[in-house]
Amino acid sequence: MNLRAISFFLVFSASLGLAQDERELTTEELKFFESKIRPIFAEYCYKCHSAEEKIKGGLQLDNRAGLRHGGDSGVVLVPGKPAESLLVTAITWADEDYEMPPKQKLPASAIANIKKWIEMGAPDPRGSEKVVLENSIDIEEGRKFWSFQKPRRPALPEVKDEQWVKSEIDFFVMSRLETAGLTPAQDASPELLLRRLYFDLIGLPPTVPELEAYGAALRIDSDAAYRAKVDELLARPQFGERWGRHWLDVARYAESSGKEVNMTFPHAWRYRDYVIDSFNQDKPYNRFVQEQIAGDLLKIKSDEEWQENLIATGFLAIGTKGLNERNPRQFAIDLADEQIDSTTQAILGLTVSCARCHDHKFDPIPTIDYYALSGIFQSTRTYFGTVNVIVNRRGTKLLELPVPDATPMKILTTRELEAIKSRLANSEDEMAELLANRRSRQQGQNNNNQQQLNRLRTTVAQLRARLNGHDANGVAKTLAMGVQDYANPVDPTVLVRGEIDKPAQTVSRGFLQVLHHPEVPMSLPRESSGRLELARWLTSEENPLTARVMVNRIWQKLFGKGIVTSSNNFGTTGQAPTHPGLLDHLAVHFMKEGWSTKGMIRELVNSRSYRMSSTYSKAAYTKDPDNALHWRSTPRRLDAEALRDAMLVASGDLDLERPRGSMVVQVGDVGIGPRVNAAVFNRPVKYRSVYLPIVRDGLPESLALFDPADPNLVTGDRESTNVPGQALYMMNNPFVVGQGVVMARRLIEEAETSGERLTLAFQLTYGRLPSSSEIEQAKSFLWNFISVAQRKGRGREEAGILALSSFCQGLLCSAEFRYLN
Amino acid sequence: MTPTEQLFSRRTALKSISSGFGYLAFAALADQEALAEGAAKTRSPLAPKDPHFEPRAKRVIFLSMRGAPSHVDTFDYKPQLQKDDGKQARNTRLRGGRLMGSPWEFSQHGKSGLWVSELMPEIAAHADELCLLSGMHTDIPNHPQAQVQMHTGTSRFVRPSLGAWTLYGLGTENANLPGFIALNPASGTAQHFGSAFLPAIHQAARFGSSSRRSARRVRGGTKEEVPNIKNLKLDTELQRLQLDYVQNLNRAKLKRDGDQPEVEGVIESFELAFRMQDEIPELMDVSGESRKTLDLYGIDGSASDGFGKQCLLARRFIEAGVRFVELSHGNWDHHRNITNDLPARCNEIDKPIAGLLADLKQRDMLKDTLVIWAGEFGRTPHGQGGDGRDHNNKGYTTWMAGGGVKGGFKYGATDPHGYEAVEGRMHIHDWHATILHALGLNHEKLTYRHAGRDFRLTDVHGIVAKEIFA
């Protein structure tokens, strides 16, 4: 591992060198390369080290950049220093691990020529035509777009109906309604409003005692009761579970790498818990962002703080990864791209990644800005783990946290530890033998041999990973995903059309020019990646987007859609805000109030606008069918997590304890495939849905069917579909059927008469009392059902229980349970 | 049968009120104006839609061959390769770089005289229906990426699959069934069938899976392939009583709320699901098919049994109105042992596919059903380790049949050894554009706005090979 670290250091010093020696080659140098060196590479090396053929060991020798960059083992060429060049070690067969070409040593003259060439400074004309990519975008002009201008708090608009407004927000909403000739819907009924508030704030329905206590409080002072309830819900630990999940959507949180080789991330859950805890602490949003982008670089007072900050940087590590990428440079650039894409969409509401291959088609983001940003991430080392089995070429270490878990995730017994060690030793011996045999054979490659070797490599990798995950006493190490700076930051090379073999000029690391403000310096330190400066720039009050994007996300979760409906796109192709003044008012307010998420939520839900009913009005509908101006509350479907949690609450089965870790911890470091798949993760559990395993392309059924955030993408708005697969699940899935049974049992236990039982059922599911006709209908359903069941040969008691269970399940299936008005 | 059973258990009774169930319920409750508004909003996103122009094909059966079958041993006849067998390959430095003539005989078939190898005798009998695309090429010679690209156009990003785009463009004919069905998908291939940013309803319903256990179940023909398709506690009549109660609650809510397309959607999806319980297991249970039909597809307990069942299911789904069905067959990655393994694979699919073509033809459905056969790339003309071929993305062959393409036609060609496409070159983007064209869809106009721009299956590429259409 140390060797690896050193090699990375070399990689970056070499790339820096690359940027410097861009002088013209002399005729003599050119001639030497063309006549002596290129033929050697072509004849002996390209077969395994070229884009046309294979790129073994990540090393590409058919272009200058590839050769200078090196391969999996690090830098291979140090210009002027043949003795330090791994290339020379390899061709002289000086190290048994690097004997190249493997079957036959190069002729002595070729070796001498390569040494000489390296002494000359390795002049290499390939791909050195100086390409300079020009910026085609007028940044100043682009800056005029509304979202690139700093938000300013507008004056409160005039309204005619001053009786109606209760908060500053209401002025903005009412003013637009009045201008459009619309009237707001009446206030929602207390029980509808309470149900809405519970789901919006904590993702759970009110319990029956809570309903009743609230009813009593309402009679004393309804407004005070409501506000007190808001404060109470914001203070509950379930708040963080609800709102943390919203952020996890945006953070494309997952516990596996996704893509072709889908390896688990058994330590990702620490980031999940960090997010939940941060929302519960009401961590200021600017701080929250800084920790996720540059937590490892922030000043700290204690190990605990450092721990939290390191875990926060998991944000940059949990993205999708093409682990079977053969070319390490391609992988590094794709990784940086994924980080740019997620960071800019999540925090700035911009799709900066569009500029990877060409100047952004719509927004004032030139390709050179993209690469300036990319340099920051290319100077950052990402620790995401995963085991390097055959298909996974790109696994890394993990961060070892400063504060070990009080109770370790796992302890291996001495016996287990010894068993692993001895298996490892055996496998390594076997592998060495096999390799030695293979080397001694001159020709041909035995396939069985190769297969055996592959198997052994996987075994060794897995055993080593298990061993590395524990200390000498077998205690699981406390590990996390995250990032650290490389020792030497790199100034990025612009790539023409994003292709790694088409380098253009080198640029300085930096941010997006269009968001640049003179008060925030753009120059980055030479000695670090610049992530800390990036984090500060993102959360500066001069940044026109960050606060707007976040308040819009909060608004969207409470009102059903954002003020800017394209919540991940505040660029020119996004939607214009429906209430621009309100958006700016909220953004400025948010920053002034210390970026408090809870404060912003309190502000919004205490408004009268939030408390409207969802009553339909023909007149209003005709004028504003999309409810863009908010003349009523937009009805919403419970999302996947809330639906499952609400069923568990109704049946009384929900376990509010946070489970330790995740199911993914239990399956360990593996690839998701035939043996470890969604079926494994459908194991019935009773804890909250936010803790269910989030494996890419393998979400548990209870989530997968109900439009969860696709963890392959930054998700701002979830879909809300109505597909038959959902209906089949609600009708037939053993979990839902089972919840009906458990709930029926609960009704029987907690209430005496059939009338009381039915009443309780409605309270548990709809959060309200049933009407007398609803009671009558329910009774007649039960009677009818029982008589048919009895006719079909079921006993009286059995038929009764089946009927009550089916009734309960029916309520869980029904639209009123699954939607918020 | 009780009156309730008669009323509700047969899909025939329900089909008559199929797509408009909730709509009718709404009509009874709301005034005409609200109705019009509701109808505009609740029109199912999968309702049939008009294509951009007169289509040749109305539906697709995609036969996906995972692992990349060798084109030079099946559908791309290369006499020069036979002649140069054993010679050093010129345009490659890959290991074992000696050309390997196909160990199998090619001969001409049908009136068209199309060359097909002896490995596919049954399909060869349909030579006059086949449109060979021999100038195929794709970007990356790696299975996972190439498979994703074949399905979505790019392996670099998560994008909707061909089937999802088709469904998005055309909707589907039978409201009782999903519009896009994937049979026997391999695990970890969700992206091949995903809807990405398209609304989730466009993704494939996946039946059966490649794991050994469920593959056996598909062959066994039990009725429970679809998750949650059967209630283990309630029979149809009792479930209908339960559902009636639920729908009463839903309609009461609809009445209270006035305008609620979502509630309307809940009502409809329950009715479709209820009908699917009846229709899907029946469609997937092939025990009622005649021996003659089963034989036609090679469903006879032999090696062709498994894929034969899939082909038959595909025909049944297509006939029932499903827009896009994809079948999947694996283990075509013949780096070694090609002389044993390739004939075995061909044997597994030859009769089933021939049976499918024959069956579609006799039902007069081949003319507007586009059948596509494709691997993710081809294999090298030079051998690998003496008895295998390596990956080759530079030139390979796929074929289409039916759906208005020219039968007995070969479009495009590789160089004399079959290494690189040199004529009628068709990149995956071109292939996608051509498939959409057959369906009456202009690939440049089939767009979806996401993250601030209009996305296409073909990105900024794609040239329709109009030459292949009759």
Interface residues (C-beta under 8 A of the other chain):
Chain A: Y46 K47 E52 E53 K259 E260 V261 N262 T320 N324 Q345 T351 C354 K361 F362 G444 Q445 N447 S566 N568 N569 G571 T572 T573 G574 S614 T615 Y616 S617 K618 Y621 P625 P635 R637 I672 G673 P674 N677 D697 G698 E701 D707 D710 N712 L713 E719 S720 T721 N722 V723 P724 G725 Q726 A727 L728 Y729 M730 M731 N732 N733 P734 V737 E774 Q777 A778 F781 N784 F785 V788 A789 K792 L802 S805 S806 F807 Q809 G810 L811 C813 S814 A815 E816 R818 Y819 N821
Chain B: T4 E33 A34 E37 K41 T92 R93 L94 R95 N142 P144 Q145 V148 V158 P178 S187 G188 A190 Q191 A196 F197 P199 A200 I201 A205 S210 S211 V226 P227 N228 I229 K230 N231 L232 K233 L234 D235 E237 L238 Q239 L241 Q242 L243 Y245 V246 N248 L249 N250 A252 K253 L254 D257 G258 D259 Q260 E262 V263 G265 V266 I267 E268 S269 F270 L272 A273 F274 M276 Q277 H335 R336 G385 A451 G452 R453
